[in-house]
Amino acid sequence: MEKLTFLHKILLLSLGGTTGTLLRYFVYQFADTYLNKVLPWGTLLVNLTGSFAIGFIWGLLEKTGLPPAFRLFVFIGILGSFTTFSTFAFDSYNLLHQGAYKLLLLNLTLQNIGGLTLCVFGIYLAKII
């Protein structure tokens, strides 16, 4: 297997990061247009779909091995810029600050339990395909 140069790594990360950022932007636009403003839907959607995607892709490729270039491009580049922990934390803070305790609990539960569940489901689904 050919070793990646520093420049190749930077290019893969940049291309993946740009792709993930654009995908995240489109999901946020969808959420702002079509979903209510009660929950931070954009953040929830990117984190849950990203959790499923990383599990599913990992599960598909676990047996064949993951080339370093693929890991950089997809896992760190695309999914790293698509999903967001910092926005999740800030959205949760805003719900807390507004006194929306039930929505805060719902957001924390959906993001954490939902994300883990979808990641595990993605791995499982990939293995039975």
N, C-alpha and C positions, 0 to 999 in steps of 0.2 A: 504494500500500500504506500502510495506516495505521500510524503509529509507536506503539509500545507505551509506555505510561506506566510510571513506576517501580513503582507499585502493581500494575499488571497483571503486570509481570515477577516481582515478589515472589510474587504469587498463583500464577502458573504454576509457578515453581520449587518453591513449598511443596507444591502439589498433586502435582506430579511426584515430588518427594522423598519424600513420604509414600507414594505408590504404590510406588516402588522399594524403599523400606525394608520395607514389608509383604511384597512379593514375595520379597525376600531372606530375611526371617524364615521364610516358609513353605518356601523351598528348604532352609534350614538345618534346620528341623524334619524335613523329609523325609529329609535326609541322616543326621541323628542317629538317626532311627527305623529306616531301612531299609538303610543302608550301614555297612560296618565302620569301625572307628575308626583304621585304619592310616594313611590319608591324610586330610588336611583336605578331605573331599569337598564340604562346603557351600561353601567358598571356591572350590574348583575349578569346581563346577557354576555358580555365579553368574558367575564371570569368563568361562568358556567360552560360556555361553549369552548373556551380555551382549556378548561380542565378536562372536558371530554376529549378534545382533540389530542392533547398530549398523551392521555391514557391510550386512546385508540391507535395513534401512530406508533407509540412505544410498543404496544401489544403486537401490532402487525410486523414490526421490524425486529422484535426482540430475538427471534430465532436466527435471523440472517445477519445480525450485527448491524450496528449503526456507524457508518463512516463518520469520521470527525467533521467533514465538510457538511454533511447532512444535519448533524446535531447543532452545529453553529448556526446554519441557515434557518432551520425550522424551530428548534427548541429555544434557542437564545434570541435569534433575530426576530422571526415572525411572532412566535407565541410570547416571547419576552416583552415585545412592544405592544402586542394586542391586548394582553391581560394587564391588570393593574391592581397592585396592593395599596399603593399610596392613595389612589382615588377612592378605593373601598374604605380605607381608614378615614379619609376626610368626609365622605358621605355619611359614614356612621357617626362621626363627630357632629355633623350638622343635625342629624336626627336627634342626638342626645341634647344638643344645645337648644333645639326647638321644643324639647320636652315630649317628643314623639317616641315614648319608651316602647310601646308595642311594635311600632314600625322598626325601631332600632333592633329589637330582639328578632323580628322576622328577617331583617336584612342580615344580621350576623349569622342566623341559622341557615338561611338560604345560601349565603356565600360560602360558609365553611363546610357545613354538612353536605349541602348540595354539590359543592365543588369536589369534595372528596368522593362522594358517591358517584358522580359522573366520571371522574378519573378512573375509578375501579371498574365501573360499567364499561368504559371505553376499552380498557385492557381485556376484560372478559369477552366483550363482543368481538374484538379483533382475534382473539384466540379460537373462537368457535367458527369463524368465517373460513 
